[in-house]
Amino acid sequence: MFKELPRRRALDLLIRPTRVEVSERALWHNVRWVKQQIGGAGLLAVVKANAYGHGAVHVARVLEREGVAMLGVALVEEGLELRNAGVRAPILVMGGSYEGGYELMVQHELTPTLFRFEHLEGLSRAAAKLGIRARAHLKVDTGMARLGVQLSELTDFLRALTAAQTHVELDGFMSHFASADDPGNPSTEEQLRRYGQALTAVRAHGFSPRWRHVANTAGVLSGMGLPPQTDVNLVRPGILLLGVAPASWLSAKAPLEPVLSWKTGVTHLKTIEPGTAVSYGGTWVAQRRTLLATLPVGYADGFGRSFSNRGSVLIRGQRAPVVGRVTMDMSLVDVTDVPGAALHDEVVLLGAQGGLRLAAEELAALSDTIPYEIMCGIGARVPRVLVG
């Protein structure tokens, strides 16, 4: 007879061994190292995109305990998820997609980033309706050409902001680097010059934003946009806190500890004979008597088809190659050369085991992409588990 389970999220039930482990200790290490580098500035920890695939709620709770000044998200929905999970730290919403969400932001104390006149009007109306004064950060476009008030429009925007001061408080001023991970690129210095020019204009209109920030992860590691050289008192790292550098030349600048480990297990073993074709299309054919392990992870989990016949995993402290095409829910690896390989063995897809490490950079190279995409691409059906 069917028995109803207690009401809980299905992803809380660790039945399949595939999971992401998030190291609280490594996160603490990275946060404390960053704090030592930023000259007394506050830390705005970016946790957008599910904390780059690590699990936004788990990561945000640790960061809140570490006393970060603010958390950064891209979407109103991401901010609401954190509030619903009990996170009370200040949250900055940076993406600018607010239509229909102004009242929710005001009600849940989410701070929007303003750069369109419609943003200012919508926030002002929502704050007036709720009878409060809402905080906001102003973003200027200094060279990224993605979001932000253009410098040619800044005076008009500041006049509109002056008129809206009854209901909107300018609590922050910001911009965003386009090429801080490119050593010697002159555009970063030019962006800093424009940032200073825009901040001067903001102050000339009578505003004194409490928070001023421009440095992202690459800015922190390269030393660009940090105090005291730049008029900032807040920095905005994201993936840096999670133990990954945005470019190889920056990796040596920080003793980072990767926070994420992606693991699964062996759910089936079989021996196949020479000449046996493996997986869809038979793109790999056994050249010897082969011990084949089936892993319950596939491209629906973010373990991409690009790893087919190219990638490897760690099992019993050794590398084992991925053979055949990665399928939606499963992958196959050749464990013939792994002594003692057995059913239920733990398998590392990303992370360390037995003195070896599979880094996000390695998986990214197989897919001709960047580590950000690998980690953000780990599927929602893979549970995130916080470990000590």
Secondary structure, 3 states (H helix, E strand, C coil): CCCCCCCCCHHHCCCCCCEEEEEHHHHHHHHHHHHHHCCCCEEEEECHHHHHCCCHHHHHHHHHHCCCCEEEECCHHHHHHHHHCCCCCCEEECCCCCCCCHHHHHHCCEEEEECCHHHHHHHHHHHHHHCCCEEEEEEEECCCCCCCEEHHHHHHHHHHHHHCCCCEEEEEEECCCCCCCCCCCHHHHHHHHHHHHHHHHHHHCCCCCCEEECCCHHHHHHCCCCCCCCCCCEECCCHHHHCCCCCHHHHCCCCCCCCEEEEEECCEEEEECCCCEECHHHCEECCCCEEEEEECCCHHHCCCHHHCCCCEEEECCEEEEECCCCCCCCEEEECCCCCCCCCCCEEEEEEEECCEEECHHHHHHHCCCCHHHHHHCCCCCCCEEEEC
